[in-house]
Amino acid sequence: MIAESPQTVPVTSHLSLQAALAMPSGARAGVVVCHPHPLYGGDMDNPVVMAVARACVRAGLATLRFNFRGVGDSGGSWDEGLGEQDDVRAALTHLRLLLPGDARLALAGYSFGSMMAAAIAGEGRPLGGLALVAPPLGMRPLGSMSGPAVDGPLLIVAGSADQYCPPDALAALGQTLPKATVTVLDGVNHFFFGGLDRLAGALDGWAAAIS
């Protein structure tokens, strides 16, 4: 377990999100962690989301994991992946306000969460890092990722047996992002059953490069 405090993230005057913040002593960088698909049971307590958060905290990074709109105690309802991008933006803004002004901010997402993270990665100031865990490339195109604004480590990690992230699609994505580290975990499926420890190893290196 990691030490966290509950947070409320405002998105609009009528919509706020349930979140949890980990703030290691002296943290000068932070990561917003995005969970898998809300309509298929995804939430901020997902084991992969927690593995990402733990890896970041081990590296001394602050983390903010949150529930997308309509999930848990977050307000609102599913918005076809559009309003959910606003949720990610709001979470980044919230974490930025809790860290020193010169702090680096990064994004990490698992499955649907990786698509939402990628969708806004080219906006505003460059991110201090981006981790896309098991992007479901076989179900939903990632969109234009030819120039994500990332001034830091870019990690793409998935299992070789991921039924939603075909190896050829993963390889093609890696070719469009020459600065990315593409890590394939042999025999691991989309849900990382039995593969969380190996995922943690990949995430440890990514998080250490941010801090």
PyMOL commands that set and color helices and strands:
alter all, ss='L'
color gray80, all
select helices_A, chain A and resi 38-40+47-58+83-98+112-119+167-176+196-210
alter helices_A, ss='H'
color red, helices_A
select strands_A, chain A and resi 5-12+15-22+29-34+62-66+104-110+129-133+154-159+181-185
alter strands_A, ss='S'
color yellow, strands_A
deselect
rebuild
show_as cartoon
